[in-house]
Amino acid sequence: MRGMVAPMVLEVPINGDWFEAYKGQGLVAQLRRSNIVIMDNLSSHKGVWVRERVEVAGAPCPV
């Protein structure tokens, strides 16, 4: 509602290593309880650890 939180732009295709770095150093560090995280079908988004870390940060992760 107030804009984008923790955007990241890469000039190369994203892979699990890039996403792990972004999630740990960018996304999760910026999340607040009022944020909602929406991920697409990219295979690196599907790990259980992704949902767990986002929810631990207090943001819902809709299915």
Sequence and secondary structure as in RCSB ss.txt:
>XXXX:A:sequence
MRGMVAPMVLEVPINGDWFEAYKGQGLVAQLRRSNIVIMDNLSSHKGVWVRERVEVAGAPCPV
>XXXX:A:secstr
     S    SS   HHHHHHHIIIIIHHH  TT      S GGG  HHHHHHHHHTT     
